[in-house]
Each structure stands twice: as C-alpha cells, then as structure tokens.
Amino acid sequence: MIDIGEFLRECRLAVRSWVGWLGGAQAVPAFAADSLAAVGLLDREVQRLPVRDFEDWIALHTDLSSLDVVVLMETYGGTCRARMDDALPTE
C-alpha cells in the first residue's frame, strides 16, 4: 500500500530542492512560508526550456506534479487518498 504521508513529504522535498536549485538559498524560506511562491520561479524555468531539444519530460512532469500536490494541499486544503487499481503494477 502507498504511504500517503511519505508521498507528500517527498513531493515537498522535491519542490524545495528545485526551488533551491533555481532560486538559490533565499528562495527556500519564501517557499517554506507559502508554496505559491515557487510558481513564478518554476514558470520562468519551464518557459526557458528548449522544447525541441528537451529530453527529460518525465522528470519535468513529475516535478510539476509535485508542485501541484504541495499547492493543493497547503494552499487549498486538498487531501490525498490512495486508490488501488488492479490494472496497475503494485510492485
């Protein structure tokens, strides 16, 4: 079974890491105080990507999905629940 708490912690850590990499140490406290602070920083990064030559789409989508999860949970009070699907591999 999926550990939702661990999943959420990993999402936050992934976004925090990306924020620190893109915005430097000064951007991390702003993200810690308000997860929406990361949106502009990440938006600028995505806009500058070389779309035709970009190769790691899976990592990009994973990172952006992590931001979605963090913002929905922290800003809008969203919740996460696991739903097992027999069509998906579980191991």
N, C-alpha and C positions, 0 to 999 in steps of 0.2 A: 504494500500500500504506500502511497505517496505521503510523505511527511509535509503537510502544508506549511507549518511553521518554518521548517528548514528551507523550503522552496521560496518563501517570502524573504527570509534573511539573505539567501543567495541572490535574489533579484536586487535587493537593496545594495548589497556589496558590489554587484556587477555595475550598477549605475554609478555608485560612488567612485568606483575605480575609473570609469570612463570620464566622469566629471573631473576628477583629479588630474587625469592624463591630459584632457583638453584645456581645462581652465586653470590648472595649477592649484597649489595649496589654498589659495584664497577663495576658490570656488567651492571647496568642500564644505565649509561651515554654512554657506548660503544654502546649499543643497540639504544639509542636515536640518536646517531650520524650516525649509519649505521645499518640498520635492519639485514643485513647479519651477524653481529657479534653474533647474537643469534643462528645461525645454528649449530656451533660446540658444544655449550653448550647443546642445546636440543638434538643433535645427540647422545652425550655421555649419556644423561639421558635415551633416548629410548633404546640404546644398553644394558644398565644395567638392564632393566625391566625384571622381572621374567615372561617370555612369557607364560609358562604353568599355572602359578598361577595368572596371571594378570586378573583383573575383569572389570576395568572401561575403556573398549575400546572406548566407545562413547566419553567420556571426552578427551581421548588421541587424537582421530581423530579430534575432534573439535578444540583442542589447536593447533595441527599441521596444520590444515586447516587455522586457524587464521594466523599462521606464513606465510603460502603460500600467503595469501591475502596481508599481510603487505609487504613482499618482492617484490611481483609482482607489487604492486602499487608504492612503494617508490624507488626501485632499477631499475625497468624496465619500469616505466611509464604506468603500466596497468590501466585499468578502470573497474569499476563495474557498471553493469546495472541490474535492476530487470526485470525479465520476468515472468509474471503471467502464471501459468499453471493450467488449470481447474481441473486437476487430483489431485492437492494438496489441503489440507485444508487451508483456509485463515484466520481462527480464532483460 
